[in-house]
Amino acid sequence: MNLLFLIFVFGLVAVIYWYNQKASQKRQAAILKKLEASWGKAKTEDDFNFDYISAYFDGQPVTNDVMQQIPDESIADLDFHDVFKIIDRTVSKVGQQYLYYKLRTIKNQEDVLQFNRLSKLFSNDKALRLRS
């Protein structure tokens, strides 16, 4: 009787694991399809809450390793939020917050060059861009 119960439990765990793997693959495929379709297009307006997105940036102390930050007063002049909507390809709220921080904070010249190199790399290499 115990052996039959163990076989049943093992079978149930195997089915649940298999189902979870299939669902995960479907979710990942849907995310990749969405990323491919949205490349170079602005996200919809309801994806953005800049009070929330800017929270990480606002919470960071200004330190000596920061060369320059785009001040709040310049955000409207630069249409920064509109530019952010086009650049943003993140799939999480935390990713949006960190991208916002990186775009508003310049640590040093090498940081800018590295960001440019990575931007070009992802722009030109579709396979790398979509790899998870």
SULFENCOR-V425473 format. One record per residue. N is the residue number from 1. RES is the residue in one letter. PSI is psi in radians with two decimals (none if undefined). Layout:
BEGIN
n: <N,N>
res: <RES,RES>
psi: <PSI,PSI>
END
This chain:
BEGIN
n: <1,2,3,4,5,6,7,8,9,10,11,12,13,14,15,16,17,18,19,20,21,22,23,24,25,26,27,28,29,30,31,32,33,34,35,36,37,38,39,40,41,42,43,44,45,46,47,48,49,50,51,52,53,54,55,56,57,58,59,60,61,62,63,64,65,66,67,68,69,70,71,72,73,74,75,76,77,78,79,80,81,82,83,84,85,86,87,88,89,90,91,92,93,94,95,96,97,98,99,100,101,102,103,104,105,106,107,108,109,110,111,112,113,114,115,116,117,118,119,120,121,122,123,124,125,126,127,128,129,130,131,132>
res: <M,N,L,L,F,L,I,F,V,F,G,L,V,A,V,I,Y,W,Y,N,Q,K,A,S,Q,K,R,Q,A,A,I,L,K,K,L,E,A,S,W,G,K,A,K,T,E,D,D,F,N,F,D,Y,I,S,A,Y,F,D,G,Q,P,V,T,N,D,V,M,Q,Q,I,P,D,E,S,I,A,D,L,D,F,H,D,V,F,K,I,I,D,R,T,V,S,K,V,G,Q,Q,Y,L,Y,Y,K,L,R,T,I,K,N,Q,E,D,V,L,Q,F,N,R,L,S,K,L,F,S,N,D,K,A,L,R,L,R,S>
psi: <-0.75,-0.65,-0.72,-0.72,-0.77,-0.70,-0.74,-0.82,-0.78,-0.76,-0.74,-0.77,-0.72,-0.73,-0.76,-0.76,-0.82,-0.79,-0.74,-0.71,-0.76,-0.76,-0.68,-0.72,-0.69,-0.73,-0.78,-0.71,-0.68,-0.69,-0.78,-0.73,-0.73,-0.72,-0.76,-0.77,-0.51,-0.04,2.18,0.07,2.58,2.54,2.90,2.71,-0.57,-0.10,-0.09,2.19,1.65,-0.34,-0.72,-0.77,-0.67,-0.05,-0.72,-0.80,-0.82,-0.50,-0.14,2.29,2.58,2.14,3.01,-0.34,-0.01,2.09,-0.75,2.58,2.50,2.07,2.76,-0.63,-0.49,-0.23,-0.82,-0.70,-0.60,-0.02,0.73,-0.72,-0.64,-0.72,-0.75,-0.70,-0.56,-0.69,-0.63,2.10,0.31,2.76,0.16,2.77,-0.65,-0.70,-0.71,-0.77,-0.75,-0.69,-0.77,-0.79,-0.82,-0.63,-0.49,-0.16,2.18,2.00,-0.86,3.10,-0.71,-0.62,-0.74,-0.79,-0.73,-0.75,-0.73,-0.75,-0.78,-0.67,-0.80,-0.71,-0.84,-0.55,-0.65,-0.35,1.62,-0.72,-0.77,-0.71,-0.64,-0.11,2.42,none>
END
